[in-house]
C-alpha cells in the first residue's frame, strides 16, 4: 500500500510538468513587414502568456504576402495547434493554417497585408 501511494504523486507530477517542457522546446518565428509591428508585438505577448518561450521576430526582406499564414511542423500536437490558432485569430482573424513536414517543433507565423 505504501508503494502505491508513492507512485500516484509521481504520475501526477509527470502530467503537470509535461506541458511546460513541451512548450519550451517549440520554436516560434514571427515574420513581419516593418509596418506590422503592433500585430507582431500583440501576437508575441499572447503566445508568451500561453507559456511559449522561444519566440523570435524578424522583418521580412522580401515583399509581404497578401494573406497572413501560420505554418506548423507535423510534430506540434493537434490540441496545441488548436489553442494557438484560437490565440492567433484574435490578432490575425483571416490567417491561413499550413503544415510543413520538414520543420521540427517549429511554428512560423507570417504576417501579411491582411
Secondary structure as GFF3:
##gff-version 3
##sequence-region A 1 114
A	DSSP	alpha_helix	2	25	.	.	.	ID=ss1
A	DSSP	beta_strand	27	32	.	.	.	ID=ss2
A	DSSP	three_ten_helix	34	36	.	.	.	ID=ss3
A	DSSP	alpha_helix	37	50	.	.	.	ID=ss4
A	DSSP	beta_strand	54	59	.	.	.	ID=ss5
A	DSSP	beta_strand	69	73	.	.	.	ID=ss6
A	DSSP	alpha_helix	78	91	.	.	.	ID=ss7
A	DSSP	beta_strand	96	100	.	.	.	ID=ss8
A	DSSP	beta_strand	106	110	.	.	.	ID=ss9
###
